[in-house]
Amino acid sequence: MTSQPTLKTTGNDPGGPGEPGGPDGSSGLQAGLKNRHLSMIAIGGVIGAGLFVGSSSGIATAGPGILLSYALVGTLVVLVMRMLGEMSAANPTSGSFSAHADRALGPWAGFSIGWLYWFFWVVVLAVEATAGAVILEGWIPAVPQWAWALIVMLVLTATNLVSVGSYGEFEFWFAGIKVVAIAAFIVIGGLAVFGLLPGVDSEQAGLSNLTQHGGFLPHGAGAILTGVLLVVFSFMGSEIATLAAGESENPQQAVTKATNSIIWRVAVFYLGSIFVVVALLPWDSKSITDDGSYVAALDSLGIPHAGQIMNFIVLTSVLSCLNSGLYTASRMAFSLGQRGDAPKSFARTTGNGVPRTAILASVAFGFVAVFFNYKFPDSVFLFLVNSSGAVALFVWLVICFSQLRMRKIIQAEAPEKLVVKMWLYPYLTYATAGLIVFILGYMLTDTEHDGRRTILLSLLVAAVVLAIAFVKHRGRGSRDADVAQAKVPEQGRDEVSAG
């Protein structure tokens, strides 16, 4: 029977330059993120490039019913973030859910989910760098696509290496552009839907688009679940604010604010913008699949250069995702290094509180993935993308199980730290975990959109990481036992032998 893990408090005071932590056990990171940085990271983190790029296939699959798919996944994200917010407000740390899983479920859980999450984000680096390079090459074709990908990666690597404040400043502006753009889209599109936008010919716009052209669910209720599989991964990134909070001026306040605002962020940016798209145009409009949902919507309003405007917004989202992806991967690697689950060098910080080795290791894998994308796009790189595809769901499931145990630990040791509480605990936590398991199971039946391949390859990679975790921590347990035995006094060892 294992002992109950104890609640630890992670400090935010900087450790000595080049050291894993300060003499007081602090993390070695510095509180370089301002409140405005955290606010924008929290708002912008939920708006990924996948919202702009990937929504077209969801609309084509489920019709206006895609709104229910987004609402279902959005509710799931809100519940998971509530659980994560409860744990992170009580113990803000750069390892976030990986550190919580380490304490609540055991070192094997923290090791496994931490490395899987790191793997997810370094693959995302390659995907987003390539997406950004495609747009930039279209604007300046004299520079080859691979060179643009290299330039983008190098610039954002340099940004992250300078200080956490420079990351926060870049992300503040990247996220700000996304937020302003999508807010403007919702306002302008909403006015057109209700016929209140002067000087714009939008005869095909109206609420009737939600029920005509085959009805609200033209492909049946089952298409809602298929839509869930297509949109669920565009929500990944909402948890970044809880990782970044560990380097903020007031971590507990930052986590609480980010957790409480997740509901309106999902409602406005996802449901609001998708509602505008399907109300402006018939869901089966050819332009949605040919040009992309948001470009088609802007075109329908007669807005000139809609494609280039959207390319700029998508590029900003790509750069934001790259910036945050590198930050997130490096901080997870840093946390793993602190806990002995990664090389100790990952936990060393510079004088500015930057985990330089963790950043360089993360971006190095990102560069390798970019190379695979150009050299072996249909084999090696496709394997990397598919094998990391279900990690978001694995992370959410681990958060559920961690919260079930961490609530008891916090209540027993520091109940005053429960400033954020999961609703209807533990029943809603169990229901959320059940829904995630159901979605994972449903993916096994999806052959049309590669759901089965994604889940099987992701499970394969997860199984390998789990096996490594058990071997590593079993070996560590044996070594710890040997060390403890060696420290037993000579007389004590004789008594033990005699016994």
N, C-alpha and C positions, 0 to 999 in steps of 0.2 A: 504494500500500500504506500503510495507516494505521499509526501507531505504537502500541505497546502502552501502554494506559492505566496510570497509576501508582496505587498504593494510597495513599490520603490518610487522614489521621486528623482527625476532626472533634472539636474541643474542645467542652466544655460550660460553659466559663466565660462569664459574662454579658458581653455587649457593652455599650457605653454606651447609656443611655436614648435611644431614638429612632434608634439607629444599627443598620445591618444586622449588625454584628458588632464585636467588640472589636479592639483594635490587634494582638492576637496571632492574628487570624484565627478567633477562636472564634465560635460560632453566634449569640450574643446571647440565647439561651434560658438559663434557670436550672435548676439541679438541685433542683427543688421537690417532686419525687415521692419519697416514702419507700418503703422496701422493702415495707411492708404494702400500700401503694397498688398497686405494681407486681404484687405477688402476686395481689391480688384482681382487678386489671384483666386479668391473664393468665387467671385462672380464669373470670371472668365474661364475658370477651370472646367466648368460644366459645359462650356460651348466649345466643342471640338470641331476640327475640320470635317469630321464624319457627318456632322449635321448638315453642312452645305453640300457635301459631295455624295453622301450615301442615302439621302432621303428619297431620291428618285426611284430606286428599286423597291423601296418599301411602299411608296404610293402606288406603283404599278402592280404590286403584289396584293395589297389589301384595299386599294381604293381609299375613299374617305375614312374607312374603318381603321386606317393607320393611326388615326388620332387615339383610338383605344389601345393600340400597341404601345404608343409613346406614353400614354397615361399609365398603363400597367407597369412598364419598365421604370417610369418616373416615380411611381409610388414605391417600387422596390428600392430604388436609389435613396429616396427620402428615408425609408425605414432603416436601411443599412447605415446611412450617414448618421442617423440618430443614435444607433448603437455605437458607432465609432466615435461620435462626439462625446458620448457618455464616458468612454474609456479614456479618450485623449484629453478631455477637460480635466479629468482627475489626475492624469499623468502625461503631460505633453512631452513628446519625444520625437526625434528625427526618424525613428524606426516605425512609428505609428502602429498600424495593425500587426506588423511582424513582431515588434517588441511586446505588444499586448498578448499575442498568441504564445510567445516564448514563456511568459509568466503564467498565463491561464491554462494552456494545454500542454506545455512542455517544450524544451529546446528543439525537439525535432520539428514541431509545428512552426516555430519562429524561423528556423533555418530554411525549411521547405518553402513556405509562402514568401519569405523574403527573397530567395533566389529566383523563384518563379516570377515574382513581380519585377525584379531587376531584368530578367530575361525578356519579359514583355516589353519593357520600355526601351531597351537597347535595340530591339527589332523595330519598334515604332520609330526610333531615330532614323533608321534606314528608309522606312516607308515614307516618312514625312520629308526627309531630305530629297528623295527622288521626286515626290509630288511638287515640292517647291522648285526643283531644278527644271521640271517640265514647263512650268509657268514662266520662269525667268528666261529659259531658252527661247520661248515664243516671243518674248519682248526683245531679247538681244541674241539672235541666232549665231552671231560670230563666236560666242563662247559656247563650247560643247556642254551637253547636259551633265556629264560626269564632273566637269570642272565647276559648274554651278553647285552641285551637291557638295563638293569638297569645300568650296568657298563658304557656303552657308554653315556647314558643320564647324569649320575653323573659327568663324566669327563668333558663333554662339559658345563654342568651347572657351574662347578667350574671355568672353563675357562672364561665364561661370567661374573662371579661374581668378578673376580680379577680386571679387568679393561677393558675398550674398546680397549686399545692397545693390550691386550692378545687375544681378539677376532680377531682383525685385523691381528695379527701375525699368528695365527692358520689358518685363512681363506686365508692368503697370500700363505701359503705352500700347503693347500688343493687345492685351485684353481690353483696354479702353476702346481701341478701334473696333474690335469685334462687337463689343456691347453697344456702342453708338450705332454701328451699321445695322445690327439686327433690330435694335429699338426703332430706328428710322424706317426700316422695312415693315415692321409690324404696324406702325402708325400710318404710313402712307398706304400700305396695302389694305389696312382695316378701313380707312376712309373710302377707298375705292370699292370695297365690298359692299358698303352701305350707301354707295352713290353720293358721297359727300366730298369727293375730290374734284375740284373744278379744273376744267381744261384737259382732262384725261379721258380718252375713249376706252371704256372698259365695259362694253356691253355684255360680254360673256361672264363678267364677275357677278357673284351673288350667292346667297345662302342656298339657292336651289341646286348648286353644284354638289352639295353634300348628299342630296337624295336622288337626283336624276342620274342618267347614264348607268343604269343597273342597280341603283339604290345605294344606301350607305355601306352595305357589305356586298358588293357585286360578286365576290368570289366565295361567299359564305363565311360563317363565323370562324371556321378553321384558319382562315387567312390571317386572323388577328395574331394567332400564335406564331405563324410563319413570319409575320411582320415583326414580332418580338425578337426573333432570331436575327433579323436584319438590322434592327436599331439598337439592340442592347449594348453593343460594343462602342457606340458613339457616345455613351454616357461615362465611359472610363475617364477618370481625371478629376472627378468631384472630390476624391479623397486627398488630393494634393495639398489642400489647405491645412489638413491636420499634420502633414509632414513638415510643412513650412512653418507652422506655429511654433515649433521648437526653437526657431531662430528669430522670434519676434519679441517685441518689448514686453508684451503681456500675453503669454501663451494661452492661459485659461480663457481670458476674454476673447481672444481671436478665435479659438475653437468654438466657443459658445455662440459667437456671432455667426460664424460660417455654418454651423449646424442649424441654427434657427432660421437662416435665410434660404436654405436649400429648397424649401417648398415653393416659394415665389419664383426662385430662379428657374426651376424646372418648368413651372406653369407658364411663365412668361416666355422664356427663350425657346423652349422646345414646343410645347403645346400651342403657344401663341403664334409662332412663326409658321408651323406646319398647318394650323388652321387657316391662316391667311393664304398659303399656297393652294390648298385644295378648295378654297372658296373663290379664289381669283380665276382658277382654270378648272375645266373638267378633268377629273383624275386620269382619264384615258387619253388626254391630249398628247399627240405625238411629240410636241415640243418638250414635254417634261422629261421624257426618256432621251431625246436627242440632245437637248441643250443643258439639261439639269433643272431641277425643280425651281430653284431660286432665280436662275437666269431667265427661265421661261416666264416666271411670274413678273419679273421686272420688264421683260419685253412686252408682256400683255398690257402693261401700263403705258407703253410708248416711251419709256425712259431710254434715251440714246446711250449707246455704248454699254448696254447692260452686261454683256459678256465680260468686258474688260473691268468694269466696276466689281463684278463678282470675283473675277480672277484676283484682283487686288485684295479683296476681303479674305478669299481662301488662302492667298499667300500669307497674309497676316496671321491667319489661324494656324497655318503650317509652321510659321516661325515661332509662334506662341507655344505650339505643341512641342516643337523641337527644344525650345528653351526650357520649358517645364519638364520635358521628358529627361533631358540630361541632368537637370537639377534633382529630379525625383530618383533617378537611377543611382546617382552618386550618393545621395543621402541614405538610400537603402543599403548600398554597399558599405558606407561609413558605419551604419548601425550594426550591420553584420560583422564588421571588423571589430567593433567595440565588444561584441558578445562572443568573440572567438570563433565565429562561423565563417569568417573570411580572413585573408592575410592581415596581420596586425598593421601593416602599412596603410591599409584602407582607412584606419581610424586616426591616422595622424593628420593634423591640421597645420596650415601655415600661420604666420603671424596675424593674418586677416581672418583667421577662423575658417579657412577654406580647405576641405578635404581633397587636396590636389591629386593624390594617387587614385582615390576613388573616382574622381572625375575623368582622369586620363584613361583609366582601365575601362570605364563605361563607354567613353567615346571611341576607344580603340576597337571594341567589339562592334560599335556602330559603324565604323569605317569598314570593317571586315564584312558586315552585312550589306553595306552599300556595294562593295565589290561583288558579292554574290548576286546581288540584284541585277548588275550589269552583265556579269559573266555567265551565271546559271539561274536566270529568272524563273524558269519553269521546273526546276528540280530542287536545288539546295535552298534558294530563297523562298520558294513556295512552301517547302517543308518548315522553314523558320516561322513564316507568317501563320500557317495553319496550326503549328504546334504551340503557338503562344496565344491563339485566338480565344480560348476558353478561360484564360487566366483570370479575367475580370470576375467571372462567376465563381471561380475557386476562391478568390480573395474575399468576395462578399460572403461566401459560405463560412469561411474561417472566422470572419468578423462576427457572424451570428453565434458560433460555438464559443468563441472567446468571450463575448459579452455575457453569455449565460453564466459563466464561472466568475468573470471579473466583477460582476455586480455583487456577488456574495463576498468576495475578497475586500472590495472597497467598503461595503457596509460594515464588515467586521473590523477593519483597521482604520479607516478614515472616512466615516460617513459624511463629514462636512464637505468632502470633495465631490459629492454627487450633485453638482450644480446643473448638469444636464442628465435627464432620465429618459430611458426608453419607455415609450407608452405601452401600457397593458403588459408589462413584464410579468412572467416569461412567455405568455401565450402568443403575443404578436411576434416575438423573436422566433418561436417554433414555426409559426405560420410562414414567416419570411424564408426561413431555411427550407421549409417544405416546397415553397414556390420555386426557389432556386434549383433544388433537386429535380423538380418537375421539368423545368426549362432544360436542364442538362439532359434529362431522359428524352425529352422531345427532340433535342438536337440529333439524337441517334436515329430518328426516323426521317430526318431531312436529308435527302440525297440530291434534291434539285439545287440547293444553294450551298452545298459543301458542308452542311452542318455536321453530318456524320463523320466526315474526314477530320474536320476541325476538332471535334470532341475526342475522337479516338487518338489522334496524334498528341493532343494536349494531355490526355490521360497517360499516354506513354511517357512523355517528358516528365509529368508529375510523379509517375511511379519511379522513374530513375532517380529524381531528386530526393524522393522519400527514402529510397534504398540507401542513398549516400548519407542522408541525415541519420538514419538508424545506425549504420555502420560507424559513422563518425562519433555520434554521442554514446554509443555503446562502448567504443574504444576509449573515449574520454572518461566514462564512468569507471572503467577498469583501471585506467592510469590513476584516477583520483583515489581509488580504493588502495592501490599499491602505495601511493604517497602517504595516505593515512596510516597504513600498516607500518611503514618505515619509521613513522614518527612515534610509534608506541615504544615506551621505555623498555630496556632490555628485560627488566624483571617482569614487566607486563606481558612481553612476548613469551617468556618462559611459562608464565601462569596460563596464558592462552593455549600454549602447546600442551602443557600438562592436562589442562581441561579437555 
